């Protein structure tokens, strides 16, 4: 009799191990090499402390743009980011546009150094080329007894154009990867993408939203990035969508549970965990390793600020920020023009009040862009300004002010523009100074590609970082006022 009871208990334990399972996933994105905390928040050591305090078994995923953004990543061509991700135990990541910041060879070196798979179902080799060994479409993981297929979708607009690889449309690539992964009978499917739900708007759908509209029942979770936005528990077609902001200031925790009777996924929910060191603590080993990666000579002071330079607009109706306005003003002080233009995505963070170091400047503007000047028509400027207002404010100006309204469908109307206090004249010529990335047709500056050859000319050899650092030589800086771009 006792043997029968023991046997029955073993069967019951076996049944419980099949049903009612829970898997934990953690997600980061757009970390951009921010290894260290800022103002008591963020950093790799805080993330490691959160991981150590949670379930022993979990999946750690990243949605890309880890390879460029700070002096540590710049000086190592992104490799220090990979080394730290290896130490943190990342299980998979997808490819952001900045993973190609150091061209094809730099990208190949990243994939070779990673001890975790880089996932991108929509990257294909060009004729005569091969994909790196560490790059694949998807990977199957088992977490908490749940088989999870993670499919990657890379951003299709690399910072430096690739000569070896091409980027296919994401939804057909997802369909193909889903069909291949289905042969291994996963319990759940996660899409890891470097694009954002922020771009999914009425009248202008984005493929991230389309996944929810077209793949309901086949995909369970979509983890995005690129726009540096935070989304939690957004549901599209029964699919959970989440994004985790940027610069390793927070991490998303996703809990996935199966039904205790059917074994199928019954619930998925996400939770944003701020990496406030006072609450999370820091892992000593990861902290020591991150410190060993710190670049020397960049933590010396270069100047002072009288108040914080905020990166985001904070006055209702003002769409410009003090930080972006400062970068545009500094451009005009270096290369005077009727209008100076700065792409808001070029300035990654703001500045705190008080002492400013070279690292702060590099963190704010990590790119090696220089300044160029061009002569353009008022009609050109009007088109550029209008295009820079959607889907969000992508350009900042010195010498130019804007007012406009936006329709429910996101279209611009009642656009009014002034240059140096006078209404813009479409048939008039204006000089503009702008960084070389925008002038070269970078994402915010495609219109510059329509200018005739020779219309754009260099304005000195200093990089934007050097220009911003030089701005402190005149004394402590005060953040510029906002209101140059107003939405009514």
N, C-alpha and C positions, 0 to 999 in steps of 0.2 A: 504493500500500500504506500509506504514512504517513498519508494522508487517512482511510483506513478505521480505522486504529488510533486516530487523534484522535477520530473520530466515535464509536467504541465507548467510549472513555473519557468522552466527554460524556454518552453514554447512561447509563453507570454512575454518573456523578456525579448525574445527574438522578434515578436510582433511589434513590441514597442520600439525596437530599434529601426523598424521599417517605416513606421508611421509617426506623425507628429514631429518632424525634424525641423531644425532651425539653422539657417546659415547667416553669418554676419559678413558684410562687405564694408570696406572703407574706401572713400574716393577723394582724390585731390585733382586739381587741374591748374594750369597756368602758374606753376610754382616759380618759374623764371629764375631759378638759382637763389631764391631767398632762403638761405640755410639758417639764418640767425634771427632771433626775436627782435622786434621793434616795439619800443614803448611797452615792454612787458607782455607782448603777444606774438605768437607764431614761432616758426622755426622747426627744424628737424627733431631736436631733442624733445620738444613738447609733443610732437606727433608720436614719437616712439613711446613716450610715457602713456599716452592715450591707448595705444595698441597694447601695451603691457598690462594695462588695467582692465582690458576687455576680455572676451572669450579667447581661449588659447588657440582656437582654430578660426581663421578668418581669411578673407581675400583682400589684398591691398592693390588698388587700381589707380591709374592716372590717365587723364584725358589729354595729355600733351602740353607742349610749350614749357618743357623743363630745361632746355639746353642753352637758353640765352636770356640774359637780363641783369646779371650782376657781374662785378669784376672777376669773381671766381670762375664763372662760366665763360666769360669773354676770353680770359687768359688761357683757359684749358680747352677751348673749342667745344665746350659742353661736357667734357669728360668728367669733371668733378661732380656734376649733377648725377651722372650715371653711377659713379663710384658711391656716392651717398645713397642713392636709391637702392643699390645693391646691398649696402649695409642695413638699410631700413627693412629690407625683405620684400620689396615690391614684387607682385606676382605677374603683372602685365601692365603695359601702357600703350597708348596709341600715339600717332604722329601728329604734332602740331606744325604750323607753318614755320616756327622758329627752329625746329629740328634741322632745317636746311640752311640755317644762318651761316654755316661754315662750309657750304657747298656740298657736292656729292661725296667727296672724300671724307669730310667731317661727319656726314650722316652715316656713312659706312663704318667709320670708327666708333660711333655711338652704338650701333647695332652689335658690333663685335665685342664691345666692352660690357654690354648689358648681360647680366646673369638671369634675366627674365625675358620673355618674348615681347617683341614690339609687334603690335597687331594693326594691320591695315589691309582690309580686303580690297580696297580700291586703288592700291599702288601696283602697277605692272611694269616690268622692264621694257625699255625700248629695244628695238631690233639689235641683236648682237650683244645685249647686256643680260645680266642675271641679277635676281634679287639677292640681297644679303641673307646669309644662312639664318640669322636671328629674326627675320621678318616673316610673318605668316598672317593668314587671314583670320584665324580664330584659334582658341585653345580651350580644351575641356579641363575643368577643375572639379574636384570633389571637396565640398566644405560641409561639415556637419552631416555627412551622409547624403547630401544633395549634389547631383551632378549639374554643373553650371557651364554652359557654353558662353565664352566671352568673345565677341566679334568686334574688331576694330575698324573704324572709318576715319581715315586721315583727312586733314584739311587739304583742299585742292589748290591752294594758292601759296606755295612755299616762298619764304622770305627771299631766297635766292633761287632763281629758276633751275630746275634739274636738267642735266644733259643725259642722264642715264635712265630716269624713271618717268613714267607718265601716270596721270591721275584720272581714273575713270569715274563715271557717275556713281554716287553713293548707293542709291536704292537698288539698281541692278546688281551691284557688287554685294549688297546685303542679301538679296534674294539668293544669289549663288552660294554665299557662305552659309546661309541658313539651311539650304538643301544639303550641303556637305556635312554640316554639323549634325543634322537630324539623323544621319546614319549611325551616330554614336549615342542616340537616345538620351539627350540631356533632359533634366527635369525643368530647367529654367534657362532662359537666354538673356544675356546682358549685352547691350550695344555700347561700346566705348567710343565716343566720337569727339573730334575737336571742332565742333560747331555748336551753335547755341539756339535754344528755344527763344531767346530774345529777338532773333531775326524772323520769327514766325508771326506774321501780322495779318490782319484782315486785308484781303486783296493782294497780299504778297506772301504766300505761304513759303515756308522753309522746309527742307527735307527732314529736319529733326521732328517737326510737327507731323510731317507726312508719315513718319514711321508709326506714330500713334494712329493715324487715319487709315493706313494701309496694311499694317502688320499685327493688328489686334489678335491676340490668342497665340501668336508665334514668338513674340518678343515680350519680355516681362519688365525689363528695366532699360532705360536709356540714360547714360551718364555723359553729359556734355561739358563744353568749355568754350574757350576762345574769346567770349565777350566779357569775361571777368565778372559775371553776374552770379547771383545766388538764387537758385530755385529749389524748393523742397516740396515733395509730395504733389507735384503737378501730374495730373492724370489725363492721358489722351488715349481713347480707345481701350481703356483698362490697363494701359501701360504706365508705369511710374517713370517720370522724368525728374532728374535732379542735376544741379550744378553747384559747384563748391567755391565760387569766387576765385581769388587769386592770391599769390605770394605766400602761400602756406600759413595763412592767418586762421584757417579753420579747416575742418575735415568733415565730410559727410559720412554718417554711419547708416547703412541700409540693413534692415532685418527682413529676412525672407523666410516664410514658414510654409510647411506643407500641411495638408489636411490629414487628420489622424485616422480617417477611414479610407480615403481614396489614394493618399500619397501624392496628390497633385498640389500645385502651389495654391494656397488659399489666401495669403496676405503678403503684401510687400509695403514697407513704410520706410521713410528716411528721416534722419534727425541731424541737424547741423550742430557740430561741437566746436565752439570757439576755442582756439588754442591759447587761452588766458593762462599764463604760467602760474599765477597765484592759485589757480584751480587744478591745473593738470600736472604741475611739476615738470621736471625735465629728466630724461634718461641720461645718466652720467656718461655711459660709454659712447652713446651717439653724440652727446655734447662735445666730448673730448675729440672724437673723430672729426666732427664738423669744424672744430677750432683748428685742427691740423691742416685743414684745407684753406684756411683764411689767407688771402693774399697780403703780403707785407706792404707797408708804405701808403695805404689808402685810407687809414683811419686818422690822419692828421687833419686839423681844422683848416678851412679855407676862408671862413667868414662867419657872419652872424645874421640872423633874421630877427626882426623886432616882433614878429607874430608868426603863427603857423601859416604856411602856404597850402591851402586845401586843394586837393585834386578834383573834388566834386563841387558843383554849384550848390549853394545852400540858401539862396534868396529866391522865393517863388517868382517864376517867370524869367529869371536869369539863367541862361543855358550855358554860360561860360564859367570857367573856374579861375581862381587867382593863379594857380600854377601854370595853366596853359596860357593865360594872358601874359605872365612874366616871360615865358619862353618866346612868345611872339615879340614882346617889347625888346628883349635882349637881342633878338635877330635884327630888329630895326636899328638898335644902337650900333651893331657891328656892320650892317649893310643897309644904310638908309634907303628907303623907298616910299612910294605912296602908300603901299599896303605890304605888311609882312604877315606871312601865313605859317601856321604851325599845325601839324596834325595831332589831334588830342591823344591818339594812340601812341604817339612817340614819347610822351611824358608818362612814365609808368606809375609814379607815386608823387606825393607832395613832399614838403619839407616841414620839419618840426620847428617850433620857436627855439631860438638860442643858437648854440654853436653848430655849424654845418661843416661836415668833413667831405673829403674828396669821394669817399664811398657814397655819401648821400647824393652827390651829383651824379655819380655813375649809376646808382640805383634809379635815380629819376630819369636819366637819359643814357641808356646803355649802348646806343648805336653810334657808329662812326660817320654819321652824315656830316657833310659840309653844307655851306650856304651858296645858293645860286641866285641870280637876278634875271628877270625877263621883262619884256615890254608886252603887255596884253591889252586887249580891248575891254571896254566896259561890258560888252556883251559876254565875253569870256568870263569875266569876274562874276557876273550875275549867274551864269550857269554853274560855275564852281561853287558859289555860296549856296545856291539852292540844293545842289547835289550833296553838299556837306552837312545838311540839316537832317537828312534821313539815312538810315533808320534812327540814328541818334546824332547828337552834335559831334561831328568828326573833325571839324576845323576850328581853329582859334585865330584871331586877327589882331594886329596892331595897326591903327590908322583907318580901320573900317568898322562900322557898326551896322547892326541888322535888327529889323523887327519883322515878325511874320505871325501867321496863324497856321494851324495844322488841322486838317479835316479828320473825321473819325477813321477814315481809311489811311491816314498817315500822309496825305498829300499836302504840299505847301501852297498857301494862298496868301494874298495881301503882303507879298514880299517887298520890303523897302530897304534900300541900302544907301549908306552915306560913306563917302571917302573924305577923310580930313574935314568933316563937318558939312560937306556939300553933297547933294543928291548925286548918285551915280549916273553918269551919262554913257549909254551903251556905245555911242560912236566915238568916244574919247579914248585915248591911249593912256595907260597907267603902268608905272613900274611896280613890280612885285619882287620881294625877296622871300625865299622859301628854302627849306632844306632839300638836299639833293635826292632824298628818297621820294618825296612827293613830286618834285619836278621831273623825276625819272619815270613817273607813271605808277608809283606805288599805290596801293589800294585806294587811298583818298585822292590821288592826283591823276587819274586816268585821262582827264581832260588835257593835261599838259602834253600828252602824246600827239595831240592834234596841232601843236605849234610847229611852224616850219623849222627846218634845220638851221641851227645857229641862233635861234631866238633866245635860247637859255645860255647864260654865260657864268663862269665861276666868279664868286665874290670872296676871294681869299682862300687860304688853306686850312684855317682853323676848323676843328670839329665843333659841333654844337656843344659838346661837353666842355671844351676849352672856353667857348664863348660864355657859357653860363658861369663857369668858375671865375672868369675875368670880371664878370659883372659885380662880384663881391669886392673888387679892388677899390671901388669908390666908397666903401663903407657898408654898414649894416643895411640890409634890404628890407623893405616893407612890401607886403603883398599888394599887387594892384587891385583896384576895385573891379567888381563885375558889373554886368549890364550892357556889355558890348553886343551881346546876342540875346534878344528878348522875344519870348513867345507870349503872345497876347491871347 
